[in-house]
C-alpha cells in the first residue's frame, strides 16, 4: 500500500497501479473521506470525487442569467446587422 496524504488538500494520493488494483477501496475512500487523487509517475493525473460533490462543482461553475447579463465582457461575439438595415413593418389596418 503506497497511498500518501497530500499536504495541500488533505486528499489521499494513489499511484495509478494501486488505484487500478484496489479500485473498490479507492471508491470507498472517496465516499467517506472526500476527493482522492490518482497519480501517474508521481504527477497528479485525476481526481475521484463523490457524485454529489461533482454536481455541486458543476452547478457552481455555471453562470446564472443575471451574471451573464451583468458581465463586463461578452462571452461570445455575435454578428448582428446594424439597426439601419432593419425595416419597420407598418401596422396592419384593423377594421
Buried (B, 14 or more C-beta within 10 A) or exposed (E): EEBEEBEEEEBBBBBEEBBEEBEEBBBEBBBEEBBBBBBEEEEEEEBBBBEEEEEEEEEEEEEEEEEEEEEEEEEEEEEEEEEEEEEEEEEEEEE
